[in-house]
Amino acid sequence: MERGRRPLRAGLALAAVLLPAPVPAWGAEPLPSATLRAAEALRDRALAEGRAAEWARRLTDEVGPRPAGSSGDRAAVAWGVALFRELGFSGVRAEPVPVKVWTRGVETGEIVAPFPQRLVLTALGGSVPTPEGGLEAQVVRVGSLEELEMRAAEAPDAFRGRIVFIDRRTERTGSGMAGYGTTVAVRTTGAAKAAAHGAVGVLIRSIGTDSNRLPHTGVMEYAEGVPKVPAAALSGPDADLLARTLQTGRPVRVRLVLGCHDEPDGVSANVVGDVPGRERPEEIVLLGCHLDSWDLGTGAIDDAAGCGIVIEAARLVAASPRRPLRTVRVVLFADEEKGGAGGRAYPRAHAAELPRHVAAFEADSGTGRPLGLGWTAGPLAEPFLAQVAELLAPLGAGRLIPGGGGADVSPLRGAGVPLLGLDQETTTYFDVHHTANDTFDKIDPEALAKDAAALVAAVYAVADAPAPLPRIPPKAP
């Protein structure tokens, strides 16, 4: 999951040219009893069979790390196509997506003075390399981006020629992404902001909640007209070490060697498969997750878990003796971590179909148990979604949270497509997120089965409802 980038806006331009959806008008009718029975049966079957963890295991073990444009990414696309065909989905295809390609390379760090110490760090995704032979400079610490700007205003040369260490801790939360959301800008914008004030490099405390000596990577962005400087994340213990050394009041010098670099642009793909609806196959309920991962681990919680959940939900719908009215489409999106190219490519490739997309779900919150649904739709959607929540209540997942979707499906918002996201327990998610520790042993099969059960029940209810969800109004916040 990569929630640190700018909000994806690719779908907005489509809203100006697409007419309102040619689908029946909304009416908040009670769900038919046949729909409820079928959704309940799928929910219970997901709990009994529990194959979501199997799909996550196969992706992590059979493919492994899969950064966009890499050989692992190409293997993942082939894996997805083969599995979709194995499961009997219709219209299976890999839709090409141009992607930027970045390679990590060597990465080392050390405190040179006053007390020599090795630092465990990792380059941030998209960082430029250090100069040949490495980069050595004095370190200046700030506790936040706000402090960086305040000190630069007071002393314009405070960071000139220095390595800026941005030491902001990430708060642990039980659900949602609040702690991550308040700190991730350090990673995404810290290098550009520090370089604008003359810094020659940036170190950040990893955007994570653990105390392991394993740094967290993640995408960062440079700014137009601002020098590009090397940027890396320190593990929590090493960030503590550097902070303590700076507290001695003595000048602290750090040396970095980063071999990361851009490579020629490449091609990935969105993997797409359909489960055709029984009466309105032209109307589509989309299930999305992202296929790519960072390179340090094998991308188990981010996002093989999400892939396992949506693949299992689609498999169960396909095996149902009563298909829903509408088509259920599962999409394994490309390049969520480093740029969101797959999410932007989908509405371009399917522009003619977007008025008939009645909802888009996303799973990208790891392996924690389900708590409910986040939703973004027209204001009249809530009474209908309350009925869906009743279906999920036996799983402990009956809450509704305004605001839902995900990075991959958010470009559909410009066409008014209602967006829904599986809300999951995330207490330990950011202990593992974007680290070498993101491996299959972190998957909780029982929780993942509950996630698939919650998703398949919600998806079936939406896909089989007499009328589609109210669309997102133009200019909605």
Sequence and secondary structure as in RCSB ss.txt:
>XXXX:A:sequence
MERGRRPLRAGLALAAVLLPAPVPAWGAEPLPSATLRAAEALRDRALAEGRAAEWARRLTDEVGPRPAGSSGDRA
AVAWGVALFRELGFSGVRAEPVPVKVWTRGVETGEIVAPFPQRLVLTALGGSVPTPEGGLEAQVVRVGSLEELEM
RAAEAPDAFRGRIVFIDRRTERTGSGMAGYGTTVAVRTTGAAKAAAHGAVGVLIRSIGTDSNRLPHTGVMEYAEG
VPKVPAAALSGPDADLLARTLQTGRPVRVRLVLGCHDEPDGVSANVVGDVPGRERPEEIVLLGCHLDSWDLGTGA
IDDAAGCGIVIEAARLVAASPRRPLRTVRVVLFADEEKGGAGGRAYPRAHAAELPRHVAAFEADSGTGRPLGLGW
TAGPLAEPFLAQVAELLAPLGAGRLIPGGGGADVSPLRGAGVPLLGLDQETTTYFDVHHTANDTFDKIDPEALAK
DAAALVAAVYAVADAPAPLPRIPPKAP
>XXXX:A:secstr
    S    TTHHHHTT     S         HHHHHHHHHHHHHHHHH  HHHHHHHHHHHT    TTSHHHHH
HHHHHHHHHHHTT EEEEEEEEEEEEEE   EEEEEEESS EEE EEE BT     TT EEEEEEEESSHHHHHH
HHHH TTTTTT EEEE       SBSSHHHHHHHHHHHHHHHHHHTTT SEEEEE SSS  SS     B    TT
S    EEEE HHHHHHHHHHHHT S  EEEEEE  EEEEEEEEEEEEEEE  SSEEEEEEEEEEE    SSS  I
IIIIHHHHHHHHHHHHHHH SS  SEEEEEEEES TTTT HHHHHHHHHTTTTGGGEEEEEE  STT  EEEEEE
ES GGGHHHHHHHHHHHGGGT  EEEES   TTTGGGGGGT  EEEEEEB TTHHHHTTSTT SGGG  HHHHHH
HHHHHHHHHHHHHHSSS      TT  
